[in-house]
Amino acid sequence: MSDDHTHVQTFFGRRAADWDRRFPDDAPAYAAAVGELGLRKGDRVLDAGCGTGRALPPLRAAVGPSGLVVGADLTPAMLQAAVRAGRGRDGRLLLTDVAALPLRSRSLDAVFAAGLIAHLPDPAGNLRELARVVRPGGVLALFHPIGRAALAARQGRRVTPDDLRAEPTLRPLLAVSGWHMTAYVDEDARFLALAVREG
C-alpha cells in the first residue's frame, strides 16, 4: 500500500465513527448535487470515495430499484459506518481504490465524487480511471458541501491558485482525463463541477 493510501486510511479511519455527527446538515446539499447528475430510473452510478455513504440514499432514489448504486471507498472504517447508518441497503459497498476499480469499462452512467479530488495521489490518472468505467456521454459530479474558500477557512489555510478545484486548474485536468467540464459552481454553500465523458 502506498504512503498516500496509508495517510488517507489513517485520516478517515480516525474520523469515521463521528463523521456524520460532525456534519449533520449536509443531506440537502448532497441530494441537490445528486439531482444535478440527471439520473434516470435504471441508471448505473458509482459513488467514488463514498465515505459513510451520505450520497447513497439520494442516488438510490434517483435510479430506483431497477438501477445500480455502488459505493467505493478505501477506508474500511468509513464503509463500516455506512453500514451502521443503514446505507448499505441503498447500494453495494466496495472496499477498493478508485485508482483501480473492479468494474467493467463503460459499465456506468455516472460517477458522484464528494470531497474526493483533494485526496487523489494521481489526479489525472485517477480521473482517467473514473472515465474508463463510464460510458461515453455519462456524467461526473465533483462535489463538496461547502465551497473552496469556506473549506480553506475551516481548515485554517488560504485558497491558492494551484488548488485542484480552481476552475483554471480543474478544466484542463478533466480534459486530459477524458472529461469535458459542462458546469462549475464555487460558492460558500457548495462546490460542484459537472463533466461529461467524452467519446
Helices and strands as residue ranges (DSSP letters): H 3-15, G 16-18, H 19-22, H 27-35, E 44-48, H 56-63, E 68-73, H 76-84, G 87-89, E 92-95, E 108-114, G 117-119, H 123-132, E 134-144, H 148-154, H 167-176, E 179-187, E 190-197
